[in-house]
């Protein structure tokens, strides 16, 4: 077993030491497992479940044990004086050591619906907390996916710059040969050299952006910031033909965990109002006691021995006047319920706005992808033609630099549009209550 644990540790270390490429699914698995927010959320679920057990326990018989020892000060024995007797008659010696041992059983019979309401409220709050935990998982998964795709975008931009640098370096060498043969001017060569230097500066910024994106990605999946992680992306063609706003909004109102959770909170609030009004009713309890005392006060004359006795009964307690305590509690519970009900309406309005915003965002990003693809195609064709003309000295170095710059910008914009589209799609799915993991 120890060898197996050691091998697992070494394997995990070697994965990151070798810059292991993580897929989106692996990133989500690691990130959700390491998430501190989810650990806090899970702890709240456990606490809410314990609250249900606490409320349920109040409805069950309560058994308590009590014990005491008392040493009394010395007093004269109990004696009486009778007529015609010169000596008092002693009735009872003083018992100075008192031992008391008792068991008490108490079972609530009626508490003005308080205990049942508290139990129901705890169950509703527990259900609400479980739904909020599910929502937290979705939110955490969205953060991981956002970091994942931004990491991909920064890497893609760096790769495009590297490709452009390689092509520009070749052009720089070709231009140098042209210059040596007197086919171009010194100024043409310097223009390309300046463009090459500017692109190297862009590469430095791009490399820094990759490192920053890696740090954000590492933080999102809960590992050390210094780990040299990398990602593996499956580039799929995305469509939005399946998305219809009316259907999406209905799906959001039906599936959003927040709506389900707050509805449970409202039901819990209604039970809390009932519990707060329980003070208007009497409380009835069934009780029983078992005593094992030395001396036992119920056995006369008192004996310096242990004796057992018991009793059972029913008690009623009714607060006839509590200076507004019950009504104050009821008002607080009612206002808390009103706040929760109002929050439900605000949440619905917010969800409607969120879904509509994300729906429009997705359409916009999809159109940007289409336009960016056309721009890239045009830029590639323009670059191809300009490069051929330049090799035949039918175009200037300025034309070539402009064509290369336009191509790089078009490719960068396409990469940005594709990532933004992916994030917009994930945002929309999250806003309608679909799992993002």
Buried (B, 14 or more C-beta within 10 A) or exposed (E): EEEEEEEEEEEEEEBBEEEBEBEBEBBBBBBBEBBEBBEEBBEBBEEBBEBBEEBBEBEEEEEEEEEEEEEEEEEEEEEEEEEEEEEEEEEEEEBEEBBBBBBBBBBBEBBBBBBBBBBBBBBBBBBBBBBBBBBBBBBBBBBBBBBBBBBBBBBBBBBBBBEBBEBBEEBBEBBBEBBEEEEBEEEBBEBBBEBBEEBEEBBEEBBEBBEEBBBBBBBBBBBEEEBEBBBEBEEEEBEBEEBEEEEBBEBBBEEBBBBBBBBBBBBBBBBBBBBBBBBEBEBBBBBBBBBBBBBBEEEEEBEEEEBEBEEEEEEEEEEEEEEEEBBEBBEEBBEBBEEBBEBBEEBBEEBBEBBBEBBEBBBBBBEBBEEBBEBBEEBBEBBEBBBEBBEEEEBBBEBBBBBBBBBBBBBBBBBBBBBBBBBBBBBBBBBBBBEBB
